[in-house]
Amino acid sequence: MHEREVTPRRLPRVMEQALCLNDFEPMAERTLPRAIFKYVSGYSEDGATHRRNLRAFAERAFVPNVLVDVSGVDTTTRLFGVDYASPFGIAPMGFSRLVAPDCDVLFARSAAQAGLPFILSGASLTRLEEVRQAGPTSWFQAYIPGDEDRIRPMIERVERAGFDTLVVTVDTAVHGQHELAARHGFRSPVQPSLDLAWQGATRPGWLWRVLLRSLLAGNAPHFENMDAERGPPVFSRTLVRDIGRRAGLSWTHIERIRKRWTGRLVLKGVMSAADARMAEKAGVDGIIVSNHGGRQIDCAAGALDLLERIADQVNGLTVMYDGGVRRGSDVLKALKLGARFVFVGRPLLLAAAAGEKVALDHALSLMKDDIGRTMALLGITRLDEFDKVALIHDGRG
């Protein structure tokens, strides 16, 4: 069912320098205005939760097995009855169209071609109908308000567009404090200034491809998918008020969404075993254990540190993971600790910023190859063989 490119294409010389996902960050920094780069690569408050995510992976290590025939490594994964080429997908990320032209469409197409899922963010600036048409492996992530009159028409719109998986993000009752981005000029709502104008002028490639072409075409960036109707422009002074009102969202709303939504329902942002059990009781199909990549609350535990205890507390619920993933070994550590699937966020957005489709496809290929190579070096050929491999926590990183 998945489209795949048959003929390999030679990478541009600059992309050949990217040997892992971390290598795209300095490339993106040279491409993006400083404010947007700090928003994409940054975190909330002091970045403590973000660092905990990264440290949790560094503190865990596998014990490899040797002298195993690993000539036939298979990374394919079945999730919700669908076969994917590898156990990871692209996480939802808002404002992507300000990072690379038509970025959400780019994500959808590249993910489908690679045989992977992509979750479109409710904070995206491209209509969800267009994204679903571009990539049939796309899911939709919604920022649901605690408002019945807005929930029902939003669900109907997502249904009409053909999405079969709805992801409700539940860790954004209020907006996180993005101090790093704000200090460099990126605030919500975006406030035009001479400094931002200068930042754009010093990145002429970005200015033309991402911003000016859209403005000249009369397609100024709007929040397209916060509601059933088009939302406010990115530069609206009433932005926070217009897209807010999520503080009232509760388990009652989730139960009502479950009754109304006939597709698969996933909650993203679950960090406690008690909430995971509540999700299972409410009839939710899956959860994504996540602290929003350290972009919301900055005094939260590392998501990986909580994954195993959450996975141990549920039975029929599909547990997935998001946060701090940079290597194929990170994906495999999350799987070992109980995740069925893993989503990767900002490194892939930075890849899109660095070189659009060529760079994104390269990044996806790097991650897929890294997973397969690491499996071979651990002495396993299938993802269901992790019981043969020990994972230790040495606490040193």
C-alpha positions, -999 to 999 in steps of 0.1 A, spaced: 0 0 0 30 23 4 47 42 -24 85 39 -24 111 54 -46 130 28 -66 158 48 -81 182 62 -55 191 99 -61 225 113 -54 224 138 -25 236 173 -29 271 177 -15 259 197 15 234 170 25 261 143 23 276 159 54 245 149 74 253 116 89 227 116 117 197 136 127 218 160 149 237 172 118 206 190 104 204 215 133 234 237 123 223 235 87 188 248 97 204 275 119 221 289 88 188 288 69 162 302 93 157 336 109 171 335 144 136 338 160 121 309 141 152 287 147 150 293 184 114 285 185 118 252 166 150 241 184 140 255 218 121 245 249 100 261 276 115 280 305 150 268 314 149 236 293 151 212 323 125 188 310 141 189 275 174 179 290 158 151 311 144 136 279 179 135 263 196 123 295 171 94 300 183 79 267 220 85 275 216 68 309 203 35 294 225 10 275 219 -23 258 238 -55 263 245 -69 228 244 -105 218 270 -118 193 274 -147 168 238 -144 157 229 -146 120 215 -111 113 217 -112 76 179 -107 73 170 -77 96 133 -68 93 122 -34 107 86 -36 96 60 -28 123 22 -34 126 3 -6 143 -35 -5 145 -36 -31 118 -14 -12 94 21 -23 84 48 4 84 83 1 71 99 11 104 87 16 141 88 54 139 68 83 124 68 120 122 53 138 153 29 167 150 46 201 149 28 235 145 40 265 125 58 241 101 49 263 71 70 291 86 100 267 85 98 253 50 74 259 21 43 237 22 60 218 50 30 198 62 23 186 27 60 178 24 58 157 56 27 139 44 42 130 10 76 119 23 61 99 51 38 80 27 66 73 3 87 60 31 59 38 45 56 58 77 28 77 95 28 115 99 7 133 125 -6 167 112 -7 193 139 -38 212 148 -16 243 149 -6 238 113 -10 265 86 -21 242 58 -57 229 54 -60 194 68 -79 183 36 -49 192 15 -25 173 37 -46 141 39 -49 141 1 -11 144 -2 -3 116 22 -27 87 30 -7 76 60 -14 109 78 -31 111 111 -46 143 126 -38 158 159 -63 182 174 -61 209 201 -96 203 214 -112 231 234 -135 224 264 -164 236 243 -190 211 230 -202 235 202 -166 236 188 -158 199 193 -186 183 172 -181 203 139 -143 198 142 -147 160 144 -171 160 115 -145 180 94 -117 155 102 -140 126 93 -150 141 60 -113 146 51 -107 109 54 -85 107 85 -89 74 103 -68 83 134 -75 113 156 -49 123 182 -60 146 210 -32 165 227 -40 167 264 -10 185 279 -18 220 267 -44 233 291 -25 265 290 4 277 269 39 269 279 64 297 286 87 298 256 112 323 270 141 314 247 121 320 216 105 351 230 139 367 238 148 364 201 115 378 189 92 348 184 60 354 204 25 342 201 9 362 186 38 371 163 45 408 167 62 424 137 93 445 145 124 460 129 145 432 144 123 405 129 124 423 96 162 424 97 163 387 106 142 379 75 163 402 53 195 383 63 179 350 53 168 359 17 163 323 6 138 317 35 122 351 30 113 344 -6 105 307 -5 86 306 27 70 341 33 69 364 3 56 338 -22 27 331 1 20 368 7 21 376 -30 -3 348 -38 -27 362 -12 -22 332 11 -10 347 43 -4 321 70 -35 313 90 -43 287 116 -63 264 93 -71 235 115 -80 248 150 -117 246 143 -141 235 116 -136 269 100 -104 288 91 -88 303 121 -70 336 127 -39 347 109 -5 341 125 0 378 129 -34 384 147 -33 404 179 -61 383 193 -45 350 185 -42 336 220 -79 344 227 -91 331 194 -74 297 196 -75 293 234 -101 280 258 -85 246 263 -84 249 301 -118 233 304 -110 201 285 -117 171 307 -123 133 307 -160 140 301 -151 155 267 -128 126 259 -157 101 266 -180 122 244 -154 123 216 -151 85 219 -188 81 213 -188 104 183 -155 95 166 -157 61 148 -120 59 140 -90 53 162 -86 77 191 -52 85 206 -43 108 235 -9 125 233 8 139 264 0 112 290 26 110 317 11 90 345 -1 54 348 -33 66 365 -41 87 334 -33 58 311 -57 36 330 -84 64 327 -77 65 290 -82 28 287 -114 30 307 -127 57 284 -123 35 254 -93 52 239 -73 31 215 -38 44 222 -17 69 241 15 87 233 37 90 264 51 125 260 60 157 278 57 177 246 94 175 240 101 198 270 80 225 253 53 228 280 58 222 317 95 225 326 94 206 359 82 173 345 100 140 346 117 127 315 91 109 294 113 78 289 116 75 327 79 70 330 73 48 299 79 14 314 56 19 345 28 32 322 31 3 298 30 -22 327 -3 -7 340 -24 -12 308 -36 -42 289 -55 -34 256 -42 1 252 -15 7 225 14 27 241 35 49 219 63 73 227 75 108 218 103 131 232 141 134 229 145 108 201 177 115 180 191 80 171 178 46 160 190 33 193 167 58 210 137 43 191 148 8 201 152 18 238 116 31 238 104 -1 223 122 -22 248 106 -2 276 71 -9 264 63 14 235 48 -1 203 58 28 182 79 60 184 74 95 170 102 119 161 97 156 160 120 186 159 150 169 142 128 162 112 115 197 111 151 210 112 159 187 83 130 202 63 143 236 71 178 226 60 169 213 26 132 207 22 123 173 6 158 161 -2 169 167 34 138 153 49 139 121 28 176 118 38 167 122 75 140 95 73 164 72 55 192 78 81 168 69 109 155 38 92 190 26 84 202 34 120 174 12 134 182 -17 112 220 -14 118 215 -12 156 193 -42 156 219 -62 137 246 -51 162 224 -61 191 220 -95 176 183 -94 167 165 -95 133 130 -87 143 114 -62 167 96 -89 186 130 -104 197 137 -78 224 133 -103 252 167 -116 241 184 -82 247 190 -67 281 187 -29 287 205 -16 318 203 18 336 237 29 347 227 64 357 258 80 342 248 89 307 
